[in-house]
């Protein structure tokens, strides 16, 4: 999978997690099921992008090894980070998507528990 396709898929996931969902239990359950798929997918994409980043770092070393070997460590590190800024952005974005999905899932389960408890209480009140 190329980076453009990964970026597009990240955009789809980002749009999904930014969309509000009401308090309809069926909608929440459906959304939670989709979030579980996105959680697995974002974890896989994050691993893929980190591998690509490692390969890119190796390529930067290969192409600039002599210069990097003579430069101070902090300068060499900043050089590599600058050369891989786009991939670093993608790693960070996927990490945030993945973590957000975990938290959103936790929040949705809390919402479902609250709705379930409200139903129990309303049945006992009648």
Secondary structure, DSSP 8 states (H G I E B T S, - for coil): --HHHHHHHHHHHHHHHHS---S-HHHHHHHHHHHHHHHHHHHHHHHHHHHHHHHHHHHHHHHHHHHHHHS-HHHHHHHHHHHTHHHHHHHHHHHHHHHHHHHHHHHHHHHHHHHHHHHHHHHHH-
